[in-house]
């Protein structure tokens, strides 16, 4: 990969593994990966709990109850 300051990250749960690469300073990469993990966990909860509504969908028209 071209450029400087590339970081490799691995997110694992059980046998599932996501390996990714981000460019930037370490603090920005950490923040980005932490946000990714939060979103993945939200998606997983949505599959487990049918009544769960994703926070980003709550304000959209047609999604309010």
BAFI-3210 file (N, C-alpha, C; in Angstrom, 3 decimals, decimal comma, padded with zeros to 6 digits):
// residues 65
n [1|2|3|4|5|6|7|8|9|10|11|12|13|14|15|16|17|18|19|20|21|22|23|24|25|26|27|28|29|30|31|32|33|34|35|36|37|38|39|40|41|42|43|44|45|46|47|48|49|50|51|52|53|54|55|56|57|58|59|60|61|62|63|64|65]
n.u [000,842|000,470|001,783|002,087|001,993|000,138|-002,109|-002,869|-005,740|-007,510|-010,572|-012,266|-014,603|-015,481|-015,268|-015,312|-013,636|-012,443|-010,271|-008,652|-007,435|-006,173|-005,382|-003,623|-003,205|-002,394|-004,295|-006,588|-007,127|-007,652|-010,011|-011,729|-011,895|-012,999|-015,533|-016,495|-016,650|-018,644|-020,857|-021,023|-021,693|-024,206|-025,634|-025,539|-027,023|-029,504|-030,238|-030,559|-032,550|-035,666|-037,353|-035,651|-034,514|-032,433|-030,420|-029,816|-031,886|-034,131|-034,910|-035,796|-038,322|-041,259|-040,216|-040,846|-042,708]
n.v [-001,172|002,208|005,238|006,467|005,413|003,186|000,967|-002,250|-003,990|-006,354|-007,822|-009,981|-012,564|-015,397|-017,826|-016,076|-013,620|-010,408|-008,702|-005,719|-002,667|000,531|003,908|006,541|008,539|006,906|007,329|008,214|005,986|004,050|005,157|005,005|002,226|001,410|002,584|001,103|-001,446|-000,954|-000,498|-002,990|-004,595|-003,506|-004,298|-007,064|-007,357|-006,545|-008,675|-010,651|-009,749|-009,195|-006,964|-004,872|-001,694|-000,070|002,668|004,708|004,529|005,420|008,125|008,434|008,981|007,000|005,088|005,559|004,837]
n.w [000,000|-000,743|000,677|004,078|007,542|007,912|009,452|010,696|011,696|013,729|014,233|016,248|016,920|018,396|015,933|013,864|012,014|011,283|009,296|008,831|007,286|007,950|007,258|008,764|011,785|014,891|016,982|015,577|013,998|015,958|017,081|014,884|014,445|016,874|016,652|014,491|015,672|017,586|015,870|014,591|016,764|017,375|015,099|015,442|017,784|016,833|015,205|017,058|018,747|017,796|018,283|018,584|017,566|015,338|016,290|014,414|012,650|013,919|013,684|011,091|008,597|008,722|010,345|012,922|015,856]
ca.u [000,000|001,259|001,557|002,679|001,135|-000,928|-002,276|-003,693|-006,506|-008,240|-011,730|-012,614|-015,632|-015,559|-014,496|-015,409|-012,530|-012,378|-008,957|-008,763|-006,287|-006,538|-004,276|-003,811|-002,458|-002,871|-005,526|-007,706|-007,410|-008,313|-011,379|-012,484|-012,137|-013,945|-016,851|-016,865|-017,033|-019,959|-021,870|-021,166|-022,433|-025,598|-026,230|-025,691|-028,158|-030,723|-030,587|-030,913|-033,763|-036,470|-037,935|-034,589|-034,466|-031,142|-030,519|-029,773|-033,141|-035,230|-035,350|-036,205|-039,766|-041,742|-039,625|-041,318|-043,876]
ca.v [000,000|003,423|006,150|006,137|005,253|002,209|000,065|-003,430|-004,340|-007,617|-007,907|-011,398|-013,065|-016,831|-018,200|-014,992|-012,671|-009,337|-008,065|-004,503|-001,772|001,946|004,833|007,718|008,439|005,796|007,684|008,251|004,604|003,410|005,676|004,474|000,800|001,306|002,893|-000,060|-002,516|-000,588|-000,732|-004,433|-005,105|-003,104|-005,179|-008,394|-007,290|-006,460|-010,021|-011,468|-009,217|-008,640|-005,678|-003,865|-000,794|000,591|004,069|005,601|004,402|005,940|009,445|008,431|008,855|005,636|004,201|005,925|004,080]
ca.w [000,000|-000,793|001,784|005,376|008,716|007,754|010,583|010,487|012,884|013,662|015,111|016,289|017,818|018,105|014,741|012,884|012,078|010,295|009,254|008,044|007,241|007,975|007,198|009,603|013,040|015,715|017,709|014,628|013,605|017,107|017,183|013,757|014,675|017,991|016,088|013,690|016,599|018,136|014,836|014,403|017,918|017,202|014,086|016,025|018,708|016,032|014,726|018,204|019,354|016,707|018,646|018,661|016,422|015,244|016,683|013,269|011,908|014,725|013,270|009,689|008,392|008,530|011,350|014,261|016,323]
c.u [000,890|000,917|002,191|001,589|-000,077|-000,933|-003,180|-004,437|-007,232|-009,351|-012,170|-013,722|-015,823|-014,677|-014,534|-014,288|-012,642|-010,990|-009,085|-007,500|-006,806|-005,263|-004,602|-002,980|-003,124|-004,179|-006,739|-008,103|-008,125|-009,765|-012,256|-012,840|-013,104|-015,372|-017,369|-017,348|-018,402|-021,069|-022,086|-021,954|-023,908|-026,305|-026,489|-026,865|-029,474|-031,169|-031,087|-032,248|-034,607|-037,074|-036,925|-034,591|-033,147|-031,307|-030,545|-031,073|-034,303|-035,748|-035,849|-037,719|-040,161|-041,192|-040,075|-042,571|-044,758]
c.v [001,238|004,322|005,652|005,934|004,366|001,296|-001,087|-003,696|-005,653|-007,560|-009,364|-011,653|-014,532|-017,172|-017,128|-013,989|-011,661|-008,732|-006,857|-003,671|-000,341|002,780|006,038|007,615|007,396|006,122|007,703|006,844|003,876|003,854|005,100|003,006|000,597|001,601|001,713|-001,196|-002,212|-000,872|-002,223|-005,049|-004,725|-003,995|-006,559|-008,410|-007,242|-007,807|-010,884|-011,045|-008,535|-007,276|-004,553|-003,010|-000,041|002,082|005,000|005,551|005,063|007,279|009,508|008,295|007,397|004,661|004,529|005,150|004,931]
c.w [000,000|000,379|003,062|006,416|008,453|008,970|010,172|011,793|012,643|014,696|015,079|017,298|017,465|016,921|013,655|013,092|010,949|010,402|008,339|008,135|007,196|007,927|008,061|010,856|013,936|016,440|016,792|014,202|014,733|017,222|016,079|013,969|015,837|017,524|015,254|014,580|017,213|017,128|014,581|015,554|017,840|016,192|014,658|016,986|017,951|015,522|015,881|018,808|018,285|017,024|018,702|017,405|016,459|015,511|015,482|012,473|012,657|014,237|011,842|009,574|008,137|009,542|012,760|014,618|017,173]
res [x|x|x|x|x|x|x|x|x|x|x|x|x|x|x|x|x|x|x|x|x|x|x|x|x|x|x|x|x|x|x|x|x|x|x|x|x|x|x|x|x|x|x|x|x|x|x|x|x|x|x|x|x|x|x|x|x|x|x|x|x|x|x|x|x]
***
